[in-house]
Amino acid sequence: MTKNKRVLIVSASAGTGHLRAGAALEKAFTADPRVGEVVHEDALKYTNKLFREFYSGLYTKMVRNAPTLLGYFYRTSDEPWKNEAVRLQIDRLNTRALVKFIREFDPHITVCTHFMPAGIISHLIQKEALDAHLSIVVTDMDCHALWLSRLFHRYFVAIEETKVHLETLGLPGERITVSGIPIDSVFSDPIDRRATLARYGLNPEKLTVLLSAGALGVSPAEIIVERLKEQLRRDVQVIVVCGRDEALRERIKESVGNDGHRFCILGFTDKMHELMRISDLFIGKPGGLTTSEALACGLPMAIIQPIPGQEERNSDHLLEEGAAIKCNELTTLPYKINKLLDDPVRLAAMRQRATIIGRPHAARTVVETLLDDNLPPTVIDAAQREAMAQVASPEKTT
């Protein structure tokens, strides 16, 4: 492609991962001299309050209050093109301001880190209302059926297995790139581990565990800290990241009391890359971006309470690859962590596996692929969609 390309990255604030992936891509595109202008937008900013609540607010509420129901919807909707016509029509009716913005910006390259704007842009290109290249960046290890688009130029997926899945459904393999999930380039930057530990008041000679309370406020961090305080070995130190929940931070600081020397309690931080680099084990949920960041840092994970659906599938892949352990009951979390940390050979093997499967340069892979990409669009017609549905759910076609 020639220089001075206009690049539009469109995310959606349904959770935090889509926006973080978009921000990583914005940074990578901006650093490339072949790009003239880069804009990263949250698609939901251009919709009405009710529609935003449906996409973003409802998701957050279900994560907090009805995760089992969320998992049910995830499974039952994971069928190619199921209810597609109704969903896309609702999206189009509520995104007219987004369409106006896209057409006025008139990008050469569009990159979507959420399926909703991908459907809007696909429709515009198909109706010849936009002349642009559409790529879709899947932000979990698996690719749910909602990410399928009638028209696209290229998919970027996290792992080879997901590419095989899409190829088996009928998508052309030459249009699917196994890039990993885009993360900020700082996660691949080297750091002085001993100096960084000292800056946080931590002992470079001790094992360090990093606990994330989670961006959506659904982590049982207080319970975990209490159990770790009582049962974790005394030569282990724990970093607890509470995010923007200052009340949670104060409660945990009060809870650790005299054991404060073993616990480093933090609020919101933009230094997760440092914290992951200095840690030996991460305790948290396996969201797509968090997982990719940890793997980029060679950091094994102790998975707790994955959200049913995409996080459960991310968890399966991590366990299969030997880069994580999973705790099904919080009552046994200290036992499982003690057992792992007491086995340095196993812990080192998990770190090695995390490093091997990590893709810290995924954002750069996306940028370089797209700036060299001259593929014409491909359209999935009605016959192909029917065939894809049969491959995905053969029992429903008999």
DRENZA-474775 format. One record per residue: x, y, z of N, C-alpha, C in turn; residue in one letter. Coordinates in steps of 0.001 Angstrom, whole numbers, padded with zeros to 6 digits, always signed. Example, Ala and Ser with C-alpha at 12.3 -4.5 7.8 and 13.67 -1.06 7.14 Angstrom:
+013190-005690+007800+012300-004500+007800+013200-003300+007800A/+012850-002250+007080+013670-001060+007140+012900+000030+007870S/
This chain:
+000825-001193+000000+000000+000000+000000+000869+001256+000000M/+000332+002344-000513+001086+003592-000551+001059+004283+000808T/+001808+005372+000916+001906+006090+002179+000656+006907+002453K/+000602+007468+003671-000448+008393+004095-001834+007775+004104N/-001901+006521+004515-003187+005861+004626-003943+006358+005861K/-005232+006536+005706-006101+006843+006840-006584+005539+007436R/-006351+005383+008722-006697+004141+009418-007746+004434+010481V/-008824+003677+010461-009876+003799+011471-009955+002500+012263L/-009754+002607+013561-009880+001469+014471-011164+001670+015261I/-012052+000682+015235-013334+000818+015926-013470-000297+016957V/-013641+000114+018204-013825-000815+019310-015238-000672+019852S/-015487-001278+021002-016758-001089+021695-016513-001303+023182A/-017071-000418+023988-016834-000460+025427-017759-001463+026119S/-017774-002683+025608-018464-003803+026250-017382-004623+026939A/-017132-004340+028224-015918-004822+028854-014792-003854+028516G/-013567-004228+028851-012429-003331+028614-011474-003843+027547T/-011523-005132+027241-010539-005731+026345-010566-005196+024939G/-011764-004942+024403-011870-004453+023024-011185-003087+022876H/-011392-002221+023870-010783-000894+023824-009269-000978+023979L/-008799-001853+024859-007349-001981+025060-006666-002523+023810R/-007308-003474+023155-006748-003986+021898-006705-002878+020853A/-007777-002085+020790-007808-000974+019849-006732+000051+020139G/-006500+000330+021424-005464+001297+021803-004075+000786+021417A/-003847-000511+021582-002561-001094+021191-002345-000970+019689A/-003393-001193+018921-003292-001059+017466-003081+000399+017062L/-003765+001318+017742-003586+002739+017451-002120+003138+017645E/-001528+002679+018722-000126+002994+019009+000788+002421+017932K/+000518+001180+017519+001362+000526+016518+001215+001189+015142A/-000004+001533+014755-000210+002211+013469+000441+003593+013469F/+000289+004318+014573+000845+005667+014670+002361+005667+014506T/+002996+004600+014977+004466+004515+014910+004976+004182+013519A/+004083+003813+012595+004518+003409+011260+004512+004607+010314D/+005629+004921+009668+005707+006107+008806+004841+006033+007554P/+004362+004841+007239+003512+004698+006058+002081+005173+006297R/+001750+005437+007543+000389+005805+007909+000287+007312+008068V/-000751+007893+007462-000935+009326+007538-001739+009757+008750G/-002869+009103+009006-003760+009488+010103-004375+008233+010711E/-004420+008199+012041-005005+007067+012760-006049+007603+013731V/-007235+007035+013693-008298+007400+014624-008824+006125+015264V/-008962+006148+016585-009525+005019+017324-010785+005500+018020H/-011912+004866+017731-013184+005289+018291-013924+004127+018952E/-014671+004468+019989-015593+003544+020631-016926+003659+019894D/-017338+002580+019229-018565+002626+018429-019779+003015+019263A/-019801+002605+020527-020975+002867+021359-021119+004345+021698L/-020063+005122+021533-020142+006570+021754-021084+007222+020754K/-021279+006574+019616-022106+007132+018551-023517+006548+018544Y/-023931+005957+019648-025266+005367+019711-026058+006003+020846T/-027320+005630+020952-028168+006198+022008-027966+005447+023328N/-028459+006023+024403-028241+005490+025751-028796+004078+025897K/-029979+003822+025356-030606+002518+025479-029769+001437+024784L/-029266+001763+023591-028457+000808+022846-027130+000557+023568F/-026518+001622+024113-025282+001451+024883-025519+000569+026099R/-026635+000766+026742-026957-000042+027911-027120-001505+027534E/-027695-001748+026358-027879-003131+025905-026533-003804+025676F/-025621-003136+024994-024344-003746+024634-023342-003766+025784Y/-023281-002665+026526-022255-002518+027547-022794-002753+028950S/-023819-002005+029323-024357-002110+030674-024922-003474+030979G/-025674-004049+030018-026268-005358+030249-025193-006422+030423L/-024136-006336+029601-023042-007302+029722-022412-007235+031114Y/-022123-006027+031587-021500-005863+032900-022406-006390+034008T/-023699-006086+033912-024636-006552+034933-024723-008079+034950K/-024689-008701+033775-024767-010154+033729-023487-010787+034265M/-022350-010174+033980-021093-010677+034541-021162-010675+036059V/-021705-009604+036617-021763-009465+038074-022848-010314+038717R/-024024-010346+038087-025197-010909+038765-025739-012202+038181N/-025431-012485+036910-026003-013679+036282-025003-014317+035329A/-023810-014698+035815-022800-015257+034910-023233-016568+034256P/-024001-017369+034972-024465-018634+034383-025372-018376+033191T/-026247-017372+033323-027133-017013+032215-026317-016466+031045L/-025278-015699+031347-024402-015180+030303-023741-016327+029543L/-023281-017338+030286-022686-018510+029645-023683-019246+028762G/-024941-019311+029201-025980-019959+028397-026177-019217+027072Y/-026265-017891+027140-026426-017105+025911-025216-017267+024998F/-024040-017328+025594-022821-017496+024795-022881-018807+024015Y/-023247-019887+024692-023280-021210+024042-024381-021298+022999R/-025570-020838+023341-026698-021009+022425-026614-020096+021203T/-025877-019007+021320-025736-018105+020175-024509-018420+019325S/-023720-019408+019752-022494-019735+019017-022797-020682+017857D/-023624-020188+016960-024016-020927+015757-023988-019944+014592E/-023243-020239+013541-023092-019267+012453-024421-018729+011936P/-024492-017385+011928-025596-016636+011324-026916-016770+012085W/-026881-017314+013306-028111-017452+014075-028640-016071+014457K/-029873-015800+014083-030542-014519+014369-029771-013330+013799N/-028954-013584+012780-028103-012522+012233-028914-011365+011674E/-029944-011655+010906-030692-010597+010232-031301-009621+011230A/-031893-010159+012292-032519-009305+013307-031461-008477+014029V/-030369-009119+014425-029309-008417+015164-028713-007283+014330R/-028388-007568+013072-027784-006549+012228-028742-005398+011954L/-030033-005698+011805-031008-004637+011572-031104-003717+012782Q/-031102-004308+013983-031130-003494+015208-029879-002631+015294I/-028727-003223+014980-027468-002472+015014-027516-001284+014050D/-027993-001511+012845-028008-000447+011841-028944+000693+012228R/-030074+000346+012829-031040+001369+013229-030487+002267+014328L/-029529+001759+015106-029035+002492+016264-027627+003053+016076N/-027096+002950+014882-025714+003404+014671-025611+004388+013499T/-026634+005158+013263-026600+006087+012143-025532+007164+012324R/-025330+007606+013560-024273+008600+013818-022901+007996+013557A/-022741+006721+013888-021471+006028+013624-021239+005922+012120L/-022269+005564+011377-022156+005464+009920-021769+006818+009329V/-022386+007870+009812-022077+009219+009321-020606+009545+009562K/-020122+009242+010769-018720+009518+011087-017778+008711+010191F/-018070+007426+010010-017202+006571+009192-017131+007089+007757I/-018271+007440+007196-018293+007900+005810-017576+009242+005652R/-017690+010091+006661-017012+011389+006580-015504+011230+006735E/-015069+010338+007605-013637+010110+007774-013056+009422+006542F/-013850+008571+005908-013477+007903+004657-012126+007191+004769D/-012026+006182+005622-010731+005515+005834-010339+004613+004665P/-009043+004395+004548-008553+003381+003613-008576+001997+004282H/-008248+001971+005573-008170+000724+006335-009070+000856+007553I/-009922-000133+007775-010717-000197+009002-010360-001470+009743T/-010202-001335+011064-009870-002480+011916-010877-002509+013059V/-011575-003613+013212-012599-003717+014249-012168-004716+015315C/-012202-004283+016576-011898-005187+017680-013166-005598+018422T/-014306-005386+017785-015599-005865+018294-016465-006189+017085H/-017346-007172+017247-018123-007649+016101-019202-006667+015651F/-019717-005823+016564-020806-004923+016174-020374-003928+015094M/-019310-003149+015302-018901-002243+014218-018430-002972+012972P/-017910-004189+013134-017521-004965+011946-018727-005220+011058A/-019867-005523+011664-021081-005751+010887-021547-004498+010172G/-021406-003350+010820-021807-002079+010207-020916-001757+009012I/-019614-001869+009191-018674-001538+008111-018786-002529+006962I/-018978-003797+007287-019170-004813+006254-020360-004455+005370S/-021449-004022+006001-022653-003656+005252-022392-002439+004358H/-021668-001447+004875-021368-000256+004080-020540-000598+002850L/-019540-001461+003037-018697-001842+001896-019505-002628+000875I/-020335-003534+001376-021123-004361+000467-022112-003529-000344Q/-022634-002463+000251-023580-001579-000444-022871-000481-001239K/-021535-000569-001295-020697+000400-002013-020869+001820-001477E/-021162+001916-000177-021227+003215+000487-019898+003571+001139A/-018926+002635+001076-017609+002860+001651-016603+002035+000859L/-015499+002659+000512-014425+001958-000200-013250+001824+000766D/-013225+000731+001495-012206+000561+002534-011893-000915+002709A/-010758-001176+003338-010313-002521+003686-010818-002819+005092H/-011522-003935+005279-012058-004313+006587-011324-005520+007142L/-010704-005333+008296-010120-006460+009015-010779-006568+010381S/-010855-007785+010888-011535-008085+012139-010547-008769+013065I/-010338-008170+014234-009378-008685+015210-010153-009302+016360V/-010102-010617+016489-010838-011342+017527-010054-011235+018837V/-010730-010812+019909-010036-010485+021145-010132-011558+022229T/-010478-012773+021843-010377-013939+022720-009717-015059+021942D/-009354-016128+022627-008656-017214+021959-009563-017952+020982M/-010837-018112+021337-011807-018708+020426-012524-017618+019641D/-013136-018009+018544-013903-017070+017730-015376-017469+017774C/-016167-016720+018529-017602-016958+018632-018270-016617+017306H/-019404-017242+017054-020109-017048+015781-020516-015598+015536A/-020674-014806+016597-021052-013408+016409-019984-012621+015659L/-018747-013116+015653-017670-012412+014954-017697-012647+013438W/-018521-013576+012964-018568-013861+011536-019189-012697+010771L/-018565-012351+009656-019001-011203+008868-019292-011637+007441S/-020337-011076+006855-020705-011419+005463-019622-010986+004484R/-018997-009838+004753-017936-009345+003877-016757-008949+004753L/-015555-009289+004310-014353-008905+005045-013151-009045+004111F/-012047-008502+004552-010785-008701+003840-009870-009658+004595H/-009808-009503+005923-008898-010355+006689-009365-010483+008137R/-009131-011692+008689-009319-011945+010115-007954-012082+010783Y/-007868-011597+012028-006702-011831+012874-007177-012577+014119F/-006569-013741+014367-007007-014576+015479-005833-014863+016402V/-006166-015385+017587-005159-015537+018643-004298-016770+018475A/-004906-017880+018049-004183-019157+018034-004489-019926+016758I/-003635-020892+016471-003783-021699+015255-005087-022480+015248E/-005507-022967+016400-006745-023757+016480-007947-022951+016008E/-007967-021675+016323-009080-020828+015884-009068-020652+014373T/-007886-020537+013793-007794-020476+012336-008344-021762+011722K/-007989-022908+012276-008494-024188+011773-010023-024227+011857V/-010567-023737+012965-012019-023703+013131-012674-022881+012019H/-012153-021689+011766-012739-020825+010736-012568-021407+009339L/-011424-022031+009095-011214-022685+007799-012210-023818+007599E/-012456-024594+008656-013395-025712+008565-014809-025215+008304T/-015154-024057+008862-016458-023470+008580-016584-023033+007126L/-015454-022722+006486-015500-022336+005083-014817-021031+004759G/-014225-020349+005754-013503-019114+005465-012158-019442+004826L/-011733-018670+003837-010464-018958+003148-009263-018746+004071P/-008412-019769+004162-007291-019729+005076-006301-018616+004802G/-006168-018230+003528-005194-017179+003201-005632-015808+003720E/-006866-015699+004203-007361-014440+004756-007386-014448+006287R/-006850-015482+006884-006851-015600+008346-005403-015605+008828I/-005040-014624+009630-003684-014503+010150-003679-014811+011643T/-002820-015725+012048-002649-016022+013473-001653-015009+014030V/-002179-013949+014581-001353-012829+015047-001166-012814+016545S/-002080-013455+017286-002210-013191+018705-003163-012019+018900G/-003467-011703+020147-004352-010590+020472-003499-009349+020704I/-003788-008234+020035-002939-007044+020164-002897-006508+021592P/-001687-006287+022100-001479-005684+023412-000452-004564+023271I/-000397-003709+024249+000538-002584+024224+001972-003093+024142D/+002789-002403+023378+004171-002828+023175+004999-002780+024453S/+004524-002071+025489+005299-001997+026739+005437-003356+027401V/+004542-004288+027077+004617-005614+027692+005793-006434+027168F/+006428-005961+026118+007629-006631+025621+008891-005841+025919S/+008752-004703+026594+009922-003897+026938+010676-004533+028108D/+011994-004578+028053+012772-005118+029183+012728-004163+030374P/+012843-004717+031589+012905-003893+032792+014011-004424+033697I/+014439-003594+034626+015369-004013+035667+014532-004589+036805D/+014471-005914+036875+013550-006566+037813+013861-006213+039262R/+015113-006295+039659+015470-006028+041044+015161-004576+041420R/+015501-003654+040549+015251-002245+040841+013756-001948+040914A/+012979-002599+040044+011535-002363+040036+010890-002932+041294T/+011298-004129+041703+010801-004700+042954+011105-003772+044126L/+012322-003269+044162+012709-002380+045251+011863-001112+045255A/+011521-000606+044062+010718+000619+043966+009334+000420+044572R/+008816-000799+044518+007520-001099+045124+007661-001570+046574Y/+008872-001507+047107+009100-001932+048483+009089-003434+048657G/+009423-004170+047609+009387-005621+047624+010792-006201+047644L/+010888-007416+048160+012175-008091+048319+012512-008877+047055N/+013624-008564+046388+013988-009281+045157+014286-010752+045378P/+014500-011163+046615+014839-012556+046901+013611-013427+047134E/+012454-012825+047223+011236-013584+047518+010402-013808+046257K/+009639-014909+046266+008660-015139+045210+007551-014100+045323L/+007052-013663+044171+006050-012597+044139+004806-013073+043395T/+003655-012898+044041+002362-013256+043456+001596-011975+043169V/+001009-011884+041980+000234-010718+041565-001238-011087+041498L/-002067-010373+042268-003509-010604+042297-004224-009402+041704L/-005043-009639+040673-005827-008573+040054-007280-008682+040484S/-007829-007551+040953-009229-007548+041376-010188-007502+040196A/-009681-007237+038979-010533-007263+037798-011153-005914+037500G/-011304-005634+036214-011791-004309+035785-013289-004125+036021A/-014046-005214+036089-015497-005100+036222-015970-005231+037662L/-015028-005308+038596-015397-005335+039998-016077-006606+040444G/-015754-007740+039843-016418-008993+040207-015458-009993+040831V/-014219-009608+041086-013249-010516+041668-013455-010604+043182S/-013386-011803+043750-013503-011954+045207-012176-011643+045891P/-011628-010466+045616-010274-010133+046067-010148-010150+047582A/-011152-009653+048294-011056-009607+049759-010950-011004+050354E/-011753-011915+049848-011713-013289+050349-010360-013911+050048I/-009861-013673+048848-008582-014256+048446-007453-013732+049324I/-007427-012413+049557-006380-011831+050394-006432-012416+051794V/-007619-012563+052331-007753-013129+053674-007188-014538+053744E/-007486-015336+052732-006999-016721+052733-005485-016767+052521R/-004983-015914+051641-003545-015886+051416-002808-015423+052666L/-003385-014449+053357-002760-013933+054579-002630-015035+055628K/-003633-015887+055693-003654-016923+056726-002863-018168+056343E/-002821-018489+055024-002327-019807+054638-001138-019804+053680Q/-000807-018648+053099+000311-018627+052160+001624-018642+052923L/+002637-019274+052352+003935-019372+053003+004521-017978+053228R/+005254-017810+054304+005695-016485+054730+006822-015908+053864R/+007439-016740+053040+008495-016207+052183+007959-015742+050828D/+006653-015604+050716+006012-015146+049482+005388-013777+049728V/+005567-012859+048778+004964-011529+048879+003896-011380+047792Q/+002879-010571+048086+001699-010482+047218+001444-009027+046832V/+001296-008788+045534+000855-007489+045025-000631-007602+044718I/-001439-006685+045245-002880-006688+045003-003243-005405+044261V/-003813-005542+043073-004221-004384+042265-005741-004263+042352V/-006210-003178+042970-007646-002996+043215-008336-002143+042158C/-007590-001633+041198-008198-000810+040162-008709+000501+040724G/-009839+000963+040220-010386+002260+040621-011282+002168+041856R/-011403+000986+042427-012252+000797+043603-011458+001147+044865D/-011481+002436+045228-010715+002886+046390-011252+002303+047690E/-012557+002076+047750-013142+001475+048958-012598+000061+049162A/-012499-000684+048056-011936-002037+048137-010493-001975+048602L/-009736-001039+048071-008332-000907+048456-008194-000642+049954R/-009015+000255+050477-008945+000576+051902-009330-000619+052765E/-010346-001362+052339-010765-002540+053112-009659-003584+053148R/-009001-003792+052004-007936-004791+051956-006737-004339+052791I/-006400-003051+052726-005293-002543+053531-005583-002741+055021K/-006818-002516+055401-007197-002734+056798-007158-004215+057153E/-007540-005051+056181-007584-006501+056421-006195-007087+056651S/-005194-006645+055878-003862-007249+056012-003185-006813+057299V/-003540-005639+057829-003067-005214+059133-001572-005339+059324G/-001167-006139+060291+000248-006306+060628+001029-007066+059572N/+000335-007691+058648+001006-008415+057559+001249-007515+056352D/+001131-006215+056542+001285-005288+055437+002627-005380+054744G/+003651-005872+055455+004967-006000+054837+004993-007084+053765H/+004029-008007+053828+003956-009071+052816+003041-008700+051666R/+002283-007618+051821+001288-007239+050822+001556-005817+050334F/+001555-005668+049020+001659-004352+048381+000296-004065+047760C/-000462-003161+048358-001837-002907+047937-001866-001657+047054I/-002266-001825+045816-002284-000728+044845-003704-000446+044370L/-003937+000787+043947-005195+001146+043303-005043+001029+041797G/-005599+002006+041087-005456+001980+039635-003999+002195+039259F/-003523+001459+038263-002149+001613+037803-002076+001413+036301T/-001178+002168+035681-000897+001947+034269+000446+001238+034110D/+000870+000562+035175+002155-000141+035172+001989-001652+035294K/+000900-002170+034749+000701-003624+034836+001828-004378+034146M/+002432-003782+033125+003543-004454+032456+004718-004633+033415H/+004950-003649+034278+006004-003802+035279+005636-004844+036312E/+004401-004794+036792+003966-005723+037832+003998-007167+037338L/+003619-007372+036080+003671-008725+035526+005109-009193+035338M/+005990-008278+034964+007389-008634+034744+008090-009046+036033R/+007702-008441+037168+008401-008730+038424+007753-009871+039192I/+006624-010391+038691+005882-011421+039420+006226-012822+038925S/+005954-013789+039790+006198-015198+039471+004906-015950+039168D/+003771-015394+039598+002476-016036+039364+001400-014961+039385L/+000437-015084+038469-000681-014144+038372-001962-014852+038797F/-002718-014233+039702-004026-014755+040107-005092-013834+039536I/-005996-014385+038734-007050-013550+038173-007871-014275+037143G/-008709-013508+036460-009591-014055+035435-008889-014042+034074K/-009166-015050+033241-008474-015158+031949-009172-014414+030813P/-009339-013101+030974-009835-012312+029852-008836-012339+028712G/-009284-012076+027513-008414-012187+026348-007186-011305+026435G/-007368-010031+026817-006232-009111+026882-005341-009424+028070L/-005928-009684+029229-005127-010019+030410-004298-011265+030158T/-004907-012267+029557-004187-013500+029230-003017-013213+028303T/-003252-012430+027258-002198-012139+026290-001068-011336+026927S/-001411-010416+027824-000390-009637+028523+000467-010516+029418E/-000190-011414+030150+000561-012316+031029+001482-013226+030226A/+000979-013780+029128+001804-014658+028300+002987-013898+027716L/+002769-012653+027316+003859-011842+026765+004966-011631+027785A/+004596-011636+029065+005567-011467+030149+006089-012808+030656C/+005687-013907+030023+006106-015223+030491+005596-015523+031883G/+004388-015061+032195+003853-015156+033551+002768-016230+033636L/+003013-017308+034392+001975-018338+034568+000776-017766+035315P/-000382-018399+035130-001619-017904+035718-002244-018933+036642M/-002850-018431+037713-003743-019219+038557-005141-018670+038298A/-005937-019410+037579-007231-018936+037104-008287-019111+038179I/-009048-018046+038422-010149-018102+039378-011433-017633+038707I/-012501-018340+038936-013849-017951+038534-013934-017322+037143Q/-013516-018037+036098-013646-017481+034747-015104-017238+034393P/-015352-016125+033693-016712-015829+033247-017148-016924+032278I/-018321-017533+032498-018784-018571+031575-018837-018045+030141P/-018352-018867+029228-018286-018453+027831-016859-018266+027411G/-016516-017045+026991-015202-016820+026411-014068-017038+027401Q/-014241-016632+028670-013157-016834+029636-012961-018303+029971E/-014033-019066+030003-013881-020512+030212-013093-021145+029079E/-013343-020699+027856-012609-021252+026711-011153-020806+026732R/-010903-019552+027104-009518-019111+027267-008807-019972+028306N/-009517-020248+029393-008970-021082+030464-008603-022462+029946S/-009472-023060+029158-009200-024393+028595-007898-024390+027796D/-007707-023378+026975-006496-023313+026148-005245-023161+027010H/-005301-022326+028029-004153-022122+028900-003784-023392+029655L/-004806-024085+030146-004552-025336+030870-003975-026391+029937L/-004520-026468+028732-004041-027446+027754-002589-027182+027378E/-002214-025916+027337-000844-025537+026970+000129-025635+028139E/-000378-025858+029345+000501-025983+030499+001009-024659+031027G/+000269-023561+030762+000691-022237+031210-000124-021735+032388A/-001003-022580+032937-001877-022128+034018-002314-023297+034888A/-002745-022953+036098-003503-023855+036944-004862-023205+037150I/-005827-023983+037583-007170-023439+037804-007651-023846+039185K/-008222-022880+039874-008767-023145+041198-010285-023064+041129C/-010944-024202+041306-012401-024245+041223-013070-023788+042514N/-012360-023902+043651-012895-023483+044943-011894-022562+045619E/-012353-021423+046071-011447-020486+046727-010880-021052+048018L/-011565-022027+048602-011071-022653+049830-009729-023338+049624T/-009456-023760+048394-008221-024502+048139-007166-023662+047425T/-007446-022382+047190-006503-021555+046442-005122-021486+047100L/-005025-021198+048415-003678-021171+049014-002956-022515+048905P/-003681-023597+049066-003079-024927+048939-002481-025124+047542Y/-003234-024762+046513-002756-024968+045147-001571-024055+044831K/-001612-022832+045344-000497-021916+045099+000748-022371+045851I/+000585-022774+047115+001727-023285+047871+002358-024484+047178N/+001505-025375+046688+001986-026584+046019+002782-026227+044766K/+002294-025258+044012+002992-024854+042787+004308-024148+043110L/+004275-023213+044044+005477-022455+044366+006538-023311+045053L/+006105-024416+045662+007062-025348+046265+007710-026270+045242D/+007273-026168+043996+007800-027016+042917+008428-026114+041864D/+009665-025659+042089+010287-024713+041162+010459-025246+039747P/+010596-026555+039602+010744-027133+038265+009446-026966+037476V/+008333-027263+038130+007040-027110+037461+006757-025639+037158R/+007056-024751+038099+006812-023332+037890+007650-022805+036726L/+008902-023245+036647+009764-022821+035538+009238-023336+034204A/+008717-024573+034205+008155-025143+032977+006920-024349+032528A/+006092-023932+033480+004913-023131+033143+005324-021774+032595M/+006350-021183+033177+006843-019904+032670+007358-020068+031238R/+008055-021159+030991+008568-021408+029649+007429-021589+028658Q/+006388-022328+029055+005249-022524+028159+004546-021197+027881R/+004395-020361+028906+003763-019057+028714+004561-018218+027715A/+005883-018246+027853+006741-017482+026949+006632-017989+025519T/+006572-019306+025366+006514-019910+024030+005223-019535+023300I/+004097-019585+024004+002817-019350+023331+002431-017873+023317I/+003163-017039+024045+002872-015609+024039+003206-014975+022692G/+002455-013963+022338+002687-013220+021091+002714-011725+021414R/+003831-011262+021997+003901-009868+022444+003846-008847+021318P/+004144-009264+020083+004201-008325+018967+002977-008457+018049H/+001849-008885+018617+000641-009090+017811+000188-007816+017120A/+000227-006687+017819-000215-005428+017201+000640-005088+015992A/+001942-005294+016120+002838-005011+014994+002559-005960+013828R/+002234-007205+014128+001900-008169+013079+000673-007706+012300T/-000345-007214+013011-001552-006714+012351-001208-005542+011438V/-000452-004595+011948-000107-003391+011172+000678-003754+009913V/+001713-004553+010077+002551-004894+008917+001768-005690+007885E/+000894-006590+008343+000088-007374+007408-000847-006469+006608T/-001504-005537+007300-002496-004704+006624-001863-003673+005698L/-000721-003154+006068-000085-002160+005200+000490-002794+003939L/+000677-004093+003953+001151-004814+002760+000040-005588+002068D/-001189-005451+002553-002296-006298+002095-003004-005684+000894D/-003128-006453-000170-003843-005988-001364-005008-006904-001741N/-005501-007662-000769-006601-008575-001054-007888-007815-001367L/-008631-008242-002372-009966-007689-002582-010920-008268-001528P/-012065-007668-001328-012993-008207-000328-013551-009556-000757P/-013901-010345+000235-014595-011598-000050-015973-011530+000590T/-016960-012103-000053-018328-012062+000437-018804-013485+000695V/-019350-013704+001880-019931-015001+002222-021392-014975+001773I/-021688-015714+000717-023046-015669+000171-023980-016605+000943D/-025235-016633+000534-026260-017388+001260-025939-018883+001294A/-025455-019426+000178-025132-020857+000136-023991-021186+001095A/-022979-020312+001138-021868-020529+002056-022322-020438+003504Q/-023200-019492+003786-023699-019348+005162-024461-020583+005590R/-025247-021136+004690-025988-022366+005013-025025-023517+005270E/-023995-023616+004439-023000-024682+004615-022255-024524+005932A/-021919-023294+006283-021219-023040+007534-022072-023439+008724M/-023357-023150+008668-024256-023519+009757-024341-025031+009905A/-024322-025740+008784-024383-027203+008832-023105-027801+009407Q/-021970-027230+009063-020706-027721+009614-020656-027505+011117V/-021114-026334+011561-021050-026005+012978-022043-026808+013817A/-023217-027060+013276-024276-027746+014023-024938-028806+013151S/-024227-029889+012813-024776-030886+011885-026039-031549+012405P/-026195-031668+013739-027361-032347+014276-028636-031555+014038E/-028500-030244+013780-029670-029397+013588-030139-029376+012140K/-029435-030057+011265-029788-030017+009852-030402-031321+009376T/-030568-032275+010289-031143-033555+009895-032656-033507+009922T/
